[in-house]
Amino acid sequence: MRTENGRIIHLANYRRTDFVLERVDLTFELDPTETRVEARLIFHRREGADRAAPLVLDGDELSLSGLLLDQVEMEAGRYDATPDSLTIRDLPESEPFEITITTLINPEANTQLMGLYRTNGIYCTQCEAEGFRRITYFPDRPDVLAVYTVNIIADRQSCPLLLSNGNFLGGAGYGEEKHFAAWFDPHPKPSYLFALVAGDLGVIEDTFTTMSGREVTLKIYVEHGKEPRAAYAMDALKRSMRWDEEKFGREYDLDIFMIVAVSDFNMGAMENKGLNVFNDKYVLADPETATDQDYANIEAIIAHEYFHNWTGNRITCRDWFQLCLKEGLTVYRDHEFSADQRSRAVKRISEVRLLKSEQFPEDAGPLAHPVRPTKYREINNFYTTTIYEKGSEVTRMIATLVGRDTFRKGMDLYFERHDGEAVTIEDFVGCFETASGRDLSQFSLWYHQAGTPLVSVSTAHDAVNGVFTLSLEQMIPPTPGQSLKEPMHIPLRFGLLAEDGSEMTPAAVAGAEITGDVLHLTGRRQSITFSGVTARPVLSLNRDFSAPINLHFEQSSADLAHIARHDGDLFARWQALSDLALPSLVSAARDARNGKKVTPDPALADTLLALAGDETLEPAFRAQVLALPSEADIAREIGNDNDPDAIRAGREAVFADIAGRDTALFATLFARHRTEGPFAPDAGSAGRRALRNAALGYLAVAEGTPARAVAAFEAADNMTDLSAALTVLVHRFPDAPEAAAALEAFRARFTDNALVLDKWFAIQATVPGESALDRVRDLMENPHFTASNPNRVRALIGTFAFANPTGFNRADGAGYRFLAEQILAIDPKNPQLAARILTAMRSWRSLEGGRADHALNALRSITAAEKLSSDVSDIVDRMTKA
């Protein structure tokens, strides 16, 4: 069913279809403006279904051209067709029947980039979540699985390449100017996994031998001339396939696996069975054009979409409320893959940074929803960090609760029980209950309750009796639709550090279940006693971020510094440094707002500099150490009445204080960690570049001149160093002629590379200060700005709104009014893109009064528009709801 404005879909109303779809045969006669689609669908009425129930099929802006029942034209009185639905009555009660539907669609005019569209001469589909209904009338829901045969007919010259899901059956000429290709997917799938690509593309090929000895053909299709830039993606694909066999026992199941990279795509990538469609930014890379982060993203997203073959495709969702069952689970799997390929500690830090900067604000604002929602108005708006990132954290907690070996047994059971099915969260959790013997009913509240739990901590030490007491209290704040919350099962990794930094081992523990190094908080309040602890320990809690919570623990600066310097868990060391930094940064922001001189905490600088200079630590970790908590982190810590200008001013004062304390150290780091020889995207080399470029940022502030950044820009032999130097130059010295010259040199050098120009736009969109808005407006008039390309819009407008706190949150509200204008301009053409960018205003209520009023007025100007998509109206209504 299509979700119209105001219509709410409820999980409680789920019911199976009255008809079972057995088989789908599709024939496409491709044409830029009038593509003919013939869908032959074989159904039978479900046992126990109403004998008189009509067949109701979904549509979206469709035009019915023909309708047959068992190859006989249907009488007009037996069906009703609208652009959004097709209802057929008086169908056979028992035996199977065939419905043949012919529709005409216009791929060239499909600016929504959902369904079948044509861009840059390439026909492409995107059907998740409800895009297939824009191709033909269909029971477009994830619990309707069938096998597909696809025939594609197209012009031979403009479309030499004709691809769809599954295995290639063959092809031949079709008249003088056309040809056809046939594909068959033997694995039943829902319509959202259908894919078709046709056009003229280059290809790189390879093979992979599975663990059972089958040879699989691998192909990655890109624009002609870009084939060499797909080599790293192919390497990442092969590593992903091998890793999934080794870690989860999952073998690929078709004769061929294909990836197609396109430049106009609403998402990062899509896991269509055997034919993944990717935004080309997550496929194309070489040292000259891609940063280390680009390489890491390609590796992770290639893996993510491949891993969907089992967690999402072979086993899919019963309904869209179960979306985290495929996305959160698969994010967990790609996180584990990346951790094995790179530094596990540094990967975990980056995951938590993303979670805190994106998901925690979502959980604390008007767009909060459970990992498994109970209702939605527009499903496109639930592809959120809660579904993906928090969903991954919930899966990670299951692994923590049951242990790695038992987690693997639970996953094996999941694949064995549910292969070929559309399932629920309860089905998934039930496999781990069976494998472990644990009752996970309380733990399952993580799926059902929105909001980030707050765990308050206090400790006491009785030296005479050798008792250390840990008191915990959990609270889950109210969220939209959920005012009262039940206590959660929160697994907390912990350790007790002695004065010399070694791990203490208590003689006994009482008051809570503890398995290994995991303490299980299950009550609203719990008191845990450790005996045999004669010397006061330093408590290290929530190591490895074992639970996605906010922790309120007033540890002293000395204790935090002790953890940062000595903890055996690298993540805990980073977290302690962050916890040491945040109070200093919050105090600095308040001093700046009140016109006081900022006085940074020397303990922060001393600890940070000690870790940065510790050559026993990997460079990638030390680079994370040098990255102070962001302005968004500080705003989240403050809570409400935020002044973005004061936050930036305070953070800059602390940054400058650290930079000036040991300029020699930063100069040494910058000089020592230059990578020599040919560029390599491996984790070690990337870590050295990250540390060197972090030092460059501090040196630019300490030296107060653009000279070093200019020299670094001119000497850079890879995109990582080039873009880092350009960012330091433009952000630190925005009005310097050297910055303007570097920007022009960068643009001229990469004028024909769209992905690199996206970086050029993004670097300028994040220049701090209120003048950024004028810069963004000017860039929208630049010949290189293309409003129809989602990547370019995200690079300029999205980056400005999401990643420029002072530029976007101008005190006069001009940034909010600008975004409202852009949302109203984008929405008629691409509602998904508009809605996602609009979520940049999700935390408007936490701003100081004047800015909050401006933000609300801007949101109201959107609601007052004459016509809004369901995507945008859903977001804006939830954000303005009292």
Steps between C-alpha positions, in 0.01 A plus 500: 500500500621851424552728797320825422521820702336445837466124464673304774606138452499293823695186582198368691296499178730261315322216319610261231390548141189319380691377196833320469726613217675200344693641205585828327587535130594853394563636153641851454505677166724789595441847363613830657149643525265207437627173644253213469490260794316170483464312829366145498413405858385156610292497821292261702260589779648437843347217698253641746472836322165659427366335183354831383803716574621703201865518395629847588832605347710808577587770248660843499436739211433208265307486173327168427532400135370143507359237737452128432373212713645169380587672169143627447424871514320588820155653498498863612249427778731254674777744589566856613825671401638827635858630483550367853321164506346219295211301648387180326183314601337161432820298491526118522449361848738205490710445188794724403438781252714734292464877493678686219541873557640746248608846610673792330756703695729793427851434640637831369252702705548302822693756707407319822760235410259234628372219282651497150680820401751608238803714577803580286376253241473213752175328596506414869261387771466571870212307655559514876281567680195551278644576157391189310141628498625781274584235237187281501199422717617251759460372858796722590586383851798309639309185604395421142781282363516346153745385235558744213571460130588826327518576128650833394465642149689817408685687231819311420716810453402708803449198730751228419482397866176343632514382863259367761502276809615141504671293234525592131281277281611640165431770247476567128406756239147636494438652161751719323575755771410328828610202705380319809639324806332260741579449870369254756532528879429161659483643852158635603527870580277797580447771240722751681801287399421513127760672284548592136788692343540571130737726309858528386756445777854375543575196716773334702476126559639245742403166652457364850520136603261425784573273794321214323709549186249681276638774277299823505541769234540850644429813295506868591351738244601867489507782248747445218850616591446455874569126510839529678333689782281195579794273586487566874125429505564164334768420756263596783228280350724193491616560857136536608401172338785313667436663840129407495593138435754494782306695765139402425526197270306683227579401142384694193217327316487620136733456202567872471520803728478847347539857618395802295617851595277796404542869576135588574383290794303590813676250724853375553430164341233232462531127559277372217553124469813436292491851347600767750450859386740751656542870521830531313662685793510162679667317210749731330838569658863567420770683697459822305125530550404304814584559865579231754147546630365440150691173483371396842143589399527301177630199690221521758211563260609238247508257793167620638310449176664163437419382854135581430496198271421295809387758758233676298466301178497128581328594826298819467258711705139401551404868490680835505467524877768228512743712294774486765495122461681537171669841538612504861616138480690563178661818635625291791646252252673769293635661819652168601647455153660845504632444852672183378642680196618806694560607860216364713541771766510787251205355310303482822582862581377613157179298545429663836580846367236449231251354745537791741499772236207365295294240685506641852353835381239306304410305814477823701283695257162503328605237245576238768360155435570145620742274317184318398235769449133422556368749246611715210355745257776490237731199507776684309549713812585199715831428333657666800808474719273340761417215263855463371744604772299437814370182337861391461571581865208283610641210298842565654344484849350159420851380412625647829223334703528150356872498408666481160477123457135484599425800281637305202282202597198731515578642156543150357162407644346816353623410151388139541152580630405791281678473164255611230260662747381849595539522876470718811719622783346231722618231255852641513524537878343157548799337329735644763269398783512145367876504446583653839218384726456863613169681528546813288153648555627790712790558265252525210382832644797645307294437187178644641598805709635817340744731673857472624519356853677713761699298753603691812797364691649553843769309690626459853808327640533357850874450539469340847274219379634489145159565345436702187136589433361595163151654486314519168169655400347497154246737352358508148366845410150545355480509120213571256227247571689338789488690828561206734788254455589167658852422627727360232754219511823697458828307459794704632858390443713616792835481669660618823839668455767502768729797566765356266243452221471124539165322512370415847317171567242515782465198726120494467212694352139532619193689381504435126563235241852526364623282215869543430556876483132583436276635772127456433290797608139381497327694776418866522747521788773255591780499751798273433765422762851380426690345791871451540573848359741650750623797294261746335450397138427719201183376334505461121137454392330429168821395335482457124170689529332171584164679533379810310427712806573837651712455811480747786804434716676787672849357489786728593736636239773290659300178460411579140861579423603173665261303276613692193863419569477140625179315408553178306195582288595762240143609454473565874815712483350711223166527680672611823683772310171611345337504844793706626465744210125559501468682836786728399338569163158562654654740752686674220176542303326652799790734567498610135126562510535710816793699365748344742853392423517127429733311736559146366564210736875421493427132586329465163794639305754300699317171447425564133859597421636199688285262296569679172872467558492136610675310220382165641146589391392458139486827300132455413409492869713805574323686219170424677653632823579832331145537370332692781127442556312685226279805535201265469638286785529810719147612412367157591683515833356843578151376415284808446536873441793443266688790343702355206722810476600475866559127469736556209679788671556292814618196306738713294651643820563150638639383164736798486614438857595140416664606173720753677614273782726275293546627146816293473303178550257588222788593271661164573179309433450689176852430379533142622177359363524599136443182296767426244483311175189399303168570666344205684151510655585249775405581859857566615575752227161664545567534873831676441337745261219562749746581779709725277198697382365533854836652598476737202176641641662577834809649335290735288345643815823512699695668220217730392604500138380309190855426386523142629154407362591653162821297492312182595243567230766550235700194608205260533519193276164349600145621556508436875784746557380740231146538633620513863741785421232681300254466789748641752586785265141595413352451847782666695580780253180541295579855388865442415593524130682167542167333583329641192794396282499146640126465445535610140796269440304208645194578287701537182688176559188293563241683292404179315470281810158536661586311818804716571303817428255383765790530746572852369140601567491332842823661623357844422158416644662437838702824529401619849314824567199687375659586165473133401141550384602759242772266382249216463257720305782604268601138448146413397553734204826327411484316163614183676198494733233261371176504695382174343792297635443378860874476573557863405199620699613303804858628460398866507158548660500185716854556627424863583190405700642194677866589549531877537357591843592870494430556131163328499385610846541871437347712772282682247340174379615549139642146488167348595310710247750398232452132578121537492528656153715213380273232646202648318699511176631142527182334627295496177787332314656271762301465825741253660794734459302794634379311806844374593661842479215649702591275796800731554253710706402215730667661805362851459335492843840480671605843363486824695166678478562737211639236270231251602230752404661558161528125442136441588389777265701345220342161563155660503572658162547146367175375652320797344602396148212418268615147425754280678606143445413250769875470566548867590164557667563202729838638613390860545180402683691287748763770555240771572259290702463639851 
